Amino acid sequence: MKINIDNLTEKELIDLNHRIVERLKFLESMRAHTVMMEFSVGEKVCFTPSENRKLFGVLVKYNKKTVTIITEEGQKWNVSPHLLERPDNSENSVKGFDNVIELSGAFDRD
């Protein structure tokens, strides 16, 4: 389907523009969601902000367009899922979270 925009009124052009912008936002949101679902809450991740120093942390929350990361320094970052990586074994684990242990079943009573 082709649209000849030369024949559209200003009102129709504005409406078309709004529809295009909304569609582009939706497509970007779907791409971000797809990448986001590759990572799990509680997973150790890393990312490189603009300072070029790789930060390590734990994914604690999914947001609409970002994920929330708590770094090993205790900082809270909202990060685009496109910037996330899994730390490889040579980069050590997230230092601030090495002492976290699973407690499921630890308090069950007989």
Phi, psi and omega in degrees: 000130179247142177242124175273101184289345178294337182264000182272147176282170178300317179299318179292323177295318178297317178297316179298318179300315179299318179295320179294315180298316179297320179294319178296319177298318179298314180298318178295319178298319179293320178296316179297318180297319179299314179293319181302321184286353174284347181241151182248149172300134182094351181282143175282131183222170172219159178203161181240105176287184187298339179287356180068017175254119182294130178251144179245145179190193181238134176288122183246344184198141169270134173248183182298311182241350184227176170239152178262129180241135169257118184281169179295341175274358179088008179278148178256126180234137167260118191235140172297133180299339178294339182269352184283146173223159170269129178295138176276167185300331182287344182268010183064170177273173181292114189302314185290354185238011180293334184268010177278131179235154178285129180249006182301129180083351183293333183250012177293140178256149179289000000 
